[in-house]
Amino acid sequence: MKKEKKQIYIDKEALAVLEMLQEGILAPVVSLMDLESGREVMKSGLYKGVSFPSPLLFSPNGKKNQEVILQSKHGDEIDLYYADKKVGNFWVENVFEVDQDERVKKILGGDLGHPEYLRIRQRFGKYAISGNFIVEGNRNIAQNKTKITQKIQDLRAKKICGVMLNANPIHKVHEKILQEALLKHDLLVIFVPHHNNWFLPFSLRLQSLEYVVKHFLPSQKIIIAPLDYTYLLAGQNRMILNALICKNYGCTDFIASLGSSDLSTFVEGDRTCTVMDQIQGVDIDIHLLSEYVYCKICNTIKSTKICPHGKHHHISYDSKNFFEMLKFGLMPPEVFMRKEISSMILTHLFPGRAKKLNKLYSDLVSHEGIVEDKEENFYESLSGLYHVK
């Protein structure tokens, strides 16, 4: 009688990490780490001389998964399943115990108060396995690599800039950063994390970004690439991985904003430092842009480095404030967000509301009607009234 093959069940994030490893997106890490290499990364923050923020181990939690791992030995073959579908095979080399708490702390950059701490902690089991594997993911990575390579050839691009953009929601400072990047590079690759647990679902974030790129930026010099979100990108050290991912997708440059909390800014002596000052071995030029604000005196978006007016004249572009306004059904001023983007979001948050309010506002606009073929037109038309003097 044929012995039944062992099975391990993984979730979408684990499958994404395995696919990234398989496709070389986390190079020089191209395979799961064993106990020895994991300890070295934990101690030094380096893998083969290249910065890597945390050990990359395979220790899926769950009673059955952990039982399978404990019962496995060198040479065993295990089937990998995601959502009751076989997605790959794993060939066991070693089984070993891991310190779950230390591993999570390393991923999150020591931030035990991080909102994702418990979720990430619960996904790791006490025992891990190392070995070779083959997986079949959603093919996003392979498609992105092909698309970027082809675009580089078409444009004969020499300087390719990568930027990670949540677009949650996309606002005017995001546009300013993209414009700055396009001035100095032949091609801009915008990576958008595929995460549906944020304020806006991925589909809406992608739609709004595509709208801005199509209508307000030179779209022929831009590629939008979805990026599977994983627990590896949850912590304050994610910027190191972001730079590494951009490099492995073919980018020559990586940009980030000094206003980002992900940079873990700290003061050392008389200078301000970030986590990027500690990065080693990643062959990519890193550019940190100064924080942008709206200056009420200049009446425009300005870098804090060149604006001569004090902070009391500055309005920061804090996405949390935009969230609150939109949740209340208010359109943020157009100096912060384009009315078309606000319209998309409000239509998503309050489906059908435009038709209910149309009667109320019908006397305030032309008789052709405030609502046309899309609900977004209601909000765009309404925003126009704010400019009437």
N, C-alpha and C positions, 0 to 999 in steps of 0.2 A: 504493500500500500504506500502510495506516494505521500511523503511528509508535507503537510501544509506549510507554505512559506510564511514567515513572520511579517507582520504589518505594523507600520507606524503612521499615525494620522497627524497631519500638520495643517496649520491654517494658512491664510493668504499671505500674511507677512513673512512667515517662515519660507514659503515657496518663493516669494520674491527675492529673499536673501540668497537662497540656493541658486536661483536663476542668475542673479547678479554675479555670483562667484563663477558660475559656469561660463558666462559670457565675458569674463575678464573686466567687469566694470569696477571691481574693488581691487584690481591688481596694484601691488604685487601679491595681495592675498587672493589666491585662485582656488583654494581648497579649505575645508574646515580645519581648524587648528586642533592639535592634540594637547595633552596636558602640559607638556614641556613648552611648546610655543605659546600656549595661552598664558602660562606663568610669566614668560619673558615680556609679552605685550602688557600684561598687568603691571609689571615692575617698571618697564622703560617707556611705554607708550610708543614703541617702535616695532615694526616687523620688517626684517631684512633691510634695516636702515631707513625705512619710510614711516612717517607718522601714521599711526592707526590707534584710534582712541580707546578701543576695548577688545578683549579676546573675542574671536568669532567662533563660538562653539555650537554644537548641535545637542541640545538637551531638552527636547519637547516635553512639557509637563503632561500630567494625566496619569491615572493609575495604570492603565493598560500599556501606555507608551513606556513608562518607567519600568514596568515588569519585562517588557520585550528587551529593553536596553540591558537590564541586569542579567537576563538569561542569554544574551548574545556573546559570541566569542569570535576571535579572529577568523576571517574567511566566510562568515555567515552573510547571506544575501537577504535583504529586507525590502519589501515593497513599500513605497511611499504613497499615501493616499491624501487627497484633499477633497472635501465635500463628497465623500463616498466614490470618488473616481481615482483610479490609479494614475499618478503623475510622474512616477520615477522609480528608480532602484538605488539601493544603498549597499555598499560592500564594507563590512565592518573590519576595522583594523585594531582599535583599542576601545576599552570601556573604562571610564574613570569618574571619580567624584569631583564635583565643583562646588565652590562657595557662591551660592546664589546671590547673597546680599552684596558681597564685594563686586561681583560681576555687574549687578544693576547700578551700584554706585559709580563704577567706572564708565558705564554707558551714559549716565546722566551727569557726568562731570562732578560727582560728589554732592549733587543737589538732591537731598533726601526729601525735600518738600515739593519736588516736582509733581505736577498733577498726574503724570503718567507713571509715577513710581510703583503704585500697587498693581496696575495693569501689567506692567512689564515684569514685575517680580513674580506674579502668578503664572506667567507663561513659561518660566524656567523650572525644570526639574532638578533633582539633586544629582542625577547621574547623566553623563554625556557619552557620546560615541564619536570617534573620528573614523575617517575612511573616505573612499571615493564614491561618487554618486553621479547619476544622470537624471535630469528632470525635464519635463515639458511644461513650460509656463504659458503665459498669455502672448508671448512673442513681441511684447512692447519693446524690449531691449534690442532685439535683432532688427526690428523695423526702424527704430530710432537711429541705430548705427548706420544702417543703409541709407536712410534719408539724409543724415548729416554728411556722410562721406560723399554722396552724390551732389549735394549742394556746394560743398567745398570745391569739388571738381568743376561744377558749372560756373561758379563765381571766380575760380582760380584764387580762392581766399588764402591769405597767408596768416592773418591775425583773426582768430576765431574766439569770441568771448562767450563764456557761459555764465548764466545767472540763475539762481533758484528763486522762484517767485510763487508765493502761495496764492496771490491775487484774491485775498479773503477779507475785504473786496479789493479790487484794483482801484487805485486812486491817482491823483495828479503827481505825487512824488514818485510813484512807481514809473510813470511815464517819463519823468525827468531823468531818472536813473537809466532807463532804456535809451533815451535820447543821447545821454552822455556816452554810453557804451557804443552806440552806432557811429558817433563822430570819430572814434579812434580805431574801429575794427571793421573788417570786411564782412563779417558774418556774426550774428548774435543768436545764440541758442538759449531759449527760455525753457527751463525745466519746471514743470508744474507737478507737485506731489499729488498723487491720486489718493486723497484722504477724504472720506465723507463724514468725519466726526467733527469737522470745524463748523463755523457759523453757516457757511454756504456749501452746498454739495459740489462735488468735483465737476459735474456736468455744467453747472451754472458758472463756476469760476473759469472753466475753460471757454465757455461761450462768451463771457464778458471780455476775457483777454483777447480772444480772436477778433472780437469787434473792434477793440482799440487798435490792435495791430493792423487790421484791414483798412480802417478809416483814418487813422491819425499817425501812422508810422510807415516807413518804407518797407512794406511787407516782403518784398523780394529779397531783402537781406536778413530775414528773420525766420527761424524755425522754432515752432512750439513743440516740445517733447514731453509727453506725460511720463512721470516718474513714479513707480510703485512706492508707496510709503511703507516704511518698516520701522520697527522699534529701534533700530540702529540710528535713526534720524531724529530721535526724540530728545536727546540731551543737549547740553550746552556745547559739547564737542562736535556737534553735527557739522559745523563749518569745515572741519578738517576733512570729513567724508565728502562734503559738497565739492570741495576743491579737487579731491581725488576722483570723484565721479566725473566731473567736467573734463579733467585731463584724460581719463580713459575713454571718453566719448569723442576725443579728438580736438578739444579746445586748447588753445595756447594761453588763454587768459581767463581769470575768474574775478568777478567783482562782487562786493558786498557793501552794505551800508554800515557806517559806524553807528548809526542809530539802532541797529539790530541788537536785541538782547542776546542773540545766539553767539555773539562775539566774546562774551564773558569779559567785558572791559574791566581793567584794573590799573591802578597807579603804581609805578615802580620808579622810585626816585622822583625825578622831575618830569617824567614822561608818561603818557597814557599808553598802555599796552593792551593787546587782545590775545586771544588764543592763537591767532594766526601768526603772531611773532614767534611762537614755539614750533611751528610746523617745520618738518625736515624731510628732505628727499622727494618731495612732490614737484615734478618738473613742469610747473605752470606759474605764470606771472600773476601775482595776487594784487588786486587794487581795492583799497578800502576807501569808499567815497564818504565825504563828510556828511553830516546830518543836514537834511533840508527842512525848512520851516516856511510858513507864510508870514511875511513881514507886513504889518499893517501900515507902516510908514512907506516902505518901498512899493507896497501894493502889488507884490508878486512873490513867487517862490524863490527863496534865496538859500544859499549854503550858509550855515552858521559861521563858516570860516571867513566869509567875505562881507557878510551883512554888518554895517556899522552900528546898528541899533541894538538896544538891550533886549534881554529875554522877555521883558514885560511887554514888548511890542510883537513878540513872536507867537504864532499859533502852531502847535505841533500837529503832525499828521498821525494821529493815534487811531488805529483801526477800531479799537474798543469803543471809542466815542462814536464812530460811524455806525457800529453795530447797534448801539443804544438808540440812536436817532432812527435808524431804519426799522428797528423793532417796534417803535412807537408809530411807525407809518409816516415819518417825516423824511423829506428829501434833504440830504446834506447839501449845503451851498455848493454851487458849481466850481468854486475855487478849490474845493476839496475833491469832489468827484464829478465826473461827467454826468449830465442828466440822463443820457441813454443808459448808463450803467445803473444808476439809481432806479430807473424805471424797470429794468430787468429784475432787479432784486425785489422791489416792492411788489411787482406782479407775482413773483414766486412766493413771497411771504403772505400776501393777501389776495389769493386768487378770487376773482369775481367781484372784488370790492369796487373796481372802477365803474362797473355797470350800476351798482347801487348808488354811487356818489354822482353819477352823470347828471341826474335830474337836479341835484343840489347846485351844481356848477353850470348848468346849461345857460343860465342868464348872464354868466360872466364872460362868455366867449362868443365867437361868431356862430351864426345859426347853422353852419354846416355840421356842428356837433363836435364835442370834445373827444368822443371815442370814435375811432375809425375802425380799421380791421384788426388792430391788436390792442390789448390792454395797455401795453407800454406807451402807446400814443396818448393815453389819458394823462399819465404823469408828465410826459414831455410837454404837452400842451399847457398843463397846469403850471409847470415851471416857468413857462414864458410869461405868465401873468406877473411873476415877481419882478420882472424887468420893466413893467409898465410904470411910467412916472406921470 
